[in-house]
Amino acid sequence: MVAEKQISQRKACRWTGLSRNSMAEPVAVKEKDEALQDRIRQVAKRYKHWGLLKIYKKLRRQGEVANHKRVRRLYRSAGLTLPRKLKKRLPESVRQPLPKAIACNDCWSLDFTTDTLTDGRKFRTLNVLDDFNREALGIEVAYSLPAQRVARLLDQLVERFGKPARLRSDNGPEFISQTLQDWCRDKKVILHWIEPGKPTQNAYIERFNGTFRREVLNANLFSSLAQVRRTVDAWLVEYNTERPHQALKFMTPVEYR
């Protein structure tokens, strides 16, 4: 229509009902942006579950001086945008706010995760998290984790990080056992159980479990517990010292502590 009628593109788009944006030519990536886009791809390939903000903060920590708008443009043009998860509409209910920790060792959260080795044997992990700075204090890996193993791990963490004021957990048999109650009484630690069927009351460790499952358990095939422990130990160092957290003003847990 522009060629035949000799009219402007604006008028032709108005007559045909098309958006002018649909007529715009795709902007090619400039040569000076190619290097930055390659670095964005490298970070996205290394951390497959990281979104734009974490990748941008990681680049800044590596010394890359780049505007966040420029990083967003190159990130999207490279087709690296993660699929958006749709939130389920839940029935309205009375929400109880999750108490916030005011300092390190104010409250530790505990929970279990499970996975399977390549030979079909199941194993469990006991995850311990400091609610204040989101630091993963320790992850115990074994085929079975009774209450005695829970108390032993807590003793090791107390020697390293100090004694917590509270412990928060669900109502699993290991957490409601007399062994753990005796340990808390001897250490003068408050043991707090969330309400049954209310995982949001232990949201910090639930959020951590999701990240741990995506980046470790679901991302690897394990043939032995020794391999699991090596992978978990290496990931813990990265999680606590390199991974920026939005809730911590994009600092790592160790930096925030």
C-alpha positions as CSV (number, residue, x, y, z in Angstrom):
1,M,0.0,0.0,0.0
2,V,2.9,2.3,0.7
3,A,4.4,1.6,-2.7
4,E,1.2,1.6,-4.7
5,K,-0.8,4.4,-3.0
6,Q,2.3,6.5,-2.3
7,I,1.3,7.2,1.3
8,S,3.2,7.2,4.6
9,Q,3.7,4.0,6.6
10,R,1.8,5.6,9.5
11,K,-1.3,6.1,7.4
12,A,-1.0,2.7,5.8
13,C,-0.8,1.0,9.2
14,R,-3.9,2.9,10.4
15,W,-5.9,1.9,7.3
16,T,-5.0,-1.8,7.6
17,G,-5.3,-2.0,11.3
18,L,-1.7,-3.1,11.8
19,S,0.7,-2.0,14.5
20,R,3.7,0.1,13.4
21,N,5.9,-2.1,15.6
22,S,5.1,-5.0,13.3
23,M,6.7,-3.2,10.4
24,A,9.9,-2.4,12.3
25,E,13.0,-4.2,11.1
26,P,14.7,-6.4,13.7
27,V,17.7,-4.6,15.3
28,A,20.9,-6.6,14.7
29,V,23.2,-7.1,17.6
30,K,26.1,-4.6,17.4
31,E,29.6,-5.9,17.3
32,K,30.4,-4.3,20.7
33,D,27.5,-6.1,22.2
34,E,28.5,-9.6,20.9
35,A,31.1,-10.1,23.6
36,L,28.6,-9.2,26.4
37,Q,26.0,-11.4,24.9
38,D,28.5,-14.3,24.8
39,R,29.2,-13.7,28.6
40,I,25.5,-13.7,29.3
41,R,25.1,-17.0,27.4
42,Q,28.0,-18.5,29.4
43,V,26.5,-17.5,32.8
44,A,23.0,-18.7,31.7
45,K,24.5,-22.0,30.6
46,R,26.4,-22.4,33.9
47,Y,23.4,-21.5,36.0
48,K,20.5,-22.8,34.0
49,H,17.8,-21.8,36.5
50,W,19.0,-18.2,37.0
51,G,16.8,-15.4,35.7
52,L,17.8,-12.0,34.3
53,L,18.3,-10.3,37.7
54,K,20.7,-12.9,39.1
55,I,22.7,-13.1,35.8
56,Y,22.9,-9.3,35.8
57,K,24.2,-9.2,39.4
58,K,26.6,-12.0,38.6
59,L,28.1,-10.0,35.7
60,R,28.4,-6.9,37.9
61,R,30.3,-8.9,40.5
62,Q,32.6,-10.1,37.8
63,G,33.5,-6.5,37.0
64,E,31.3,-6.1,33.9
65,V,30.1,-2.4,33.7
66,A,26.8,-2.8,31.8
67,N,23.5,-1.0,32.1
68,H,20.7,-3.3,33.2
69,K,18.6,-2.3,30.2
70,R,21.4,-3.3,27.9
71,V,21.7,-6.7,29.6
72,R,18.0,-7.2,29.5
73,R,17.9,-6.4,25.7
74,L,20.8,-8.8,24.9
75,Y,19.3,-11.5,27.3
76,R,16.0,-11.4,25.5
77,S,17.4,-11.3,22.0
78,A,19.5,-14.4,22.8
79,G,16.2,-16.2,23.7
80,L,17.2,-17.0,27.3
81,T,14.0,-15.9,29.0
82,L,12.8,-18.5,31.4
83,P,9.2,-19.8,31.1
84,R,6.9,-18.0,33.5
85,K,5.1,-20.2,36.1
86,L,1.4,-19.5,36.5
87,K,0.3,-19.1,40.1
88,K,-2.6,-21.2,41.2
89,R,-5.6,-19.3,42.6
90,L,-6.0,-20.6,46.1
91,P,-9.1,-20.1,48.3
92,E,-8.9,-17.1,50.6
93,S,-7.8,-18.0,54.1
94,V,-6.5,-16.3,57.2
95,R,-2.8,-15.8,56.6
96,Q,-0.4,-16.0,59.5
97,P,2.8,-13.9,58.8
98,L,6.1,-15.9,59.0
99,P,8.1,-14.5,61.9
100,K,11.3,-12.9,60.6
101,A,14.6,-13.6,62.1
102,I,16.4,-10.5,63.4
103,A,20.0,-11.9,63.5
104,C,22.1,-14.9,62.7
105,N,21.3,-17.9,64.8
106,D,17.9,-16.4,65.8
107,C,16.1,-19.3,64.0
108,W,17.3,-22.3,62.1
109,S,14.9,-24.2,59.7
110,L,15.1,-28.0,59.2
111,D,13.6,-30.2,56.6
112,F,14.2,-33.4,54.6
113,T,14.4,-34.1,50.8
114,T,14.5,-37.4,49.1
115,D,15.9,-38.8,45.8
116,T,16.9,-42.0,44.2
117,L,20.3,-43.4,43.0
118,T,20.6,-44.9,39.5
119,D,20.3,-48.4,41.0
120,G,16.9,-47.6,42.5
121,R,18.0,-47.1,46.2
122,K,16.5,-44.1,47.9
123,F,18.4,-41.6,50.0
124,R,17.5,-38.6,52.1
125,T,19.1,-35.3,52.8
126,L,18.7,-33.2,56.0
127,N,18.9,-29.5,55.2
128,V,19.6,-26.9,57.8
129,L,19.1,-23.2,57.0
130,D,19.7,-20.0,58.9
131,D,16.5,-17.9,58.3
132,F,18.3,-14.6,58.7
133,N,20.9,-14.7,56.0
134,R,19.5,-17.7,54.1
135,E,22.8,-19.5,54.6
136,A,22.8,-23.3,54.1
137,L,24.5,-24.4,57.3
138,G,24.7,-28.0,56.5
139,I,23.3,-30.9,54.4
140,E,23.5,-34.5,55.7
141,V,23.2,-37.2,53.2
142,A,22.4,-40.9,54.1
143,Y,20.0,-43.7,53.3
144,S,18.5,-43.3,56.7
145,L,18.5,-40.2,59.0
146,P,17.0,-41.0,62.4
147,A,16.7,-38.5,65.2
148,Q,20.2,-39.4,66.5
149,R,21.7,-38.3,63.2
150,V,19.7,-35.1,63.3
151,A,21.1,-34.3,66.8
152,R,24.6,-35.2,65.7
153,L,24.5,-32.8,62.8
154,L,23.1,-30.1,65.0
155,D,26.0,-30.6,67.4
156,Q,28.5,-30.1,64.6
157,L,26.7,-27.0,63.4
158,V,26.6,-25.5,66.9
159,E,30.4,-26.0,67.3
160,R,30.9,-24.2,64.0
161,F,28.3,-21.4,64.0
162,G,27.1,-21.1,67.6
163,K,23.8,-22.1,69.2
164,P,20.5,-21.1,67.7
165,A,17.7,-19.6,69.7
166,R,15.0,-21.5,67.9
167,L,14.5,-24.5,65.6
168,R,11.6,-24.6,63.2
169,S,10.5,-27.8,61.5
170,D,7.5,-29.8,60.4
171,N,5.9,-32.6,62.4
172,G,8.0,-35.4,61.0
173,P,8.8,-38.4,63.3
174,E,12.5,-37.3,63.6
175,F,11.6,-33.8,64.6
176,I,8.9,-34.7,67.2
177,S,11.1,-37.5,68.7
178,Q,12.1,-37.5,72.3
179,T,15.7,-37.4,71.2
180,L,15.5,-34.0,69.5
181,Q,13.3,-32.7,72.4
182,D,16.0,-33.7,74.9
183,W,18.7,-32.1,72.8
184,C,16.8,-28.8,72.7
185,R,16.1,-28.9,76.4
186,D,19.8,-29.6,77.2
187,K,20.9,-26.8,74.8
188,K,18.1,-24.5,75.9
189,V,16.8,-24.1,72.4
190,I,13.2,-23.5,71.6
191,L,11.7,-26.2,69.3
192,H,8.9,-24.9,67.2
193,W,6.7,-27.2,65.1
194,I,4.6,-25.7,62.3
195,E,0.9,-26.7,61.9
196,P,0.3,-29.9,60.0
197,G,-0.4,-29.2,56.3
198,K,1.0,-25.6,56.6
199,P,4.4,-25.7,54.7
200,T,4.1,-21.9,54.3
201,Q,4.9,-21.6,58.0
202,N,8.3,-23.0,57.1
203,A,8.7,-21.0,53.9
204,Y,12.4,-20.3,54.1
205,I,13.5,-23.9,54.0
206,E,10.8,-24.8,51.5
207,R,12.1,-22.2,49.2
208,F,15.6,-23.5,49.7
209,N,14.5,-27.1,49.0
210,G,13.1,-26.1,45.7
211,T,16.4,-24.5,44.6
212,F,18.3,-27.5,45.9
213,R,16.1,-30.0,44.0
214,R,16.3,-28.0,40.8
215,E,20.0,-27.4,40.8
216,V,21.3,-30.5,42.4
217,L,18.9,-33.5,42.7
218,N,17.1,-33.0,39.4
219,A,20.2,-31.9,37.5
220,N,22.4,-34.9,38.3
221,L,22.3,-38.7,38.1
222,F,23.9,-40.2,41.2
223,S,25.3,-43.7,41.4
224,S,26.6,-43.6,45.0
225,L,26.2,-41.6,48.2
226,A,29.9,-40.5,47.9
227,Q,29.1,-38.9,44.6
228,V,26.0,-37.2,46.2
229,R,28.1,-35.8,49.0
230,R,30.8,-34.5,46.7
231,T,28.3,-32.7,44.5
232,V,26.4,-31.3,47.5
233,D,29.6,-30.0,49.2
234,A,30.7,-28.2,46.1
235,W,27.2,-26.7,45.5
236,L,27.0,-25.5,49.2
237,V,30.2,-23.5,48.7
238,E,28.8,-21.9,45.6
239,Y,25.4,-21.3,47.1
240,N,26.8,-19.6,50.2
241,T,29.6,-17.6,48.6
242,E,28.7,-16.9,45.0
243,R,24.9,-17.0,44.5
244,P,23.3,-13.5,45.0
245,H,19.9,-13.4,46.8
246,Q,17.3,-10.8,45.9
247,A,16.0,-10.8,49.5
248,L,19.5,-10.0,50.7
249,K,19.9,-7.0,48.4
250,F,21.7,-9.3,45.9
251,M,24.4,-10.2,48.4
252,T,25.5,-13.7,49.1
253,P,24.6,-15.3,52.5
254,V,28.2,-15.1,53.7
255,E,28.5,-11.4,52.7
256,Y,25.2,-10.6,54.4
257,R,26.3,-12.4,57.6
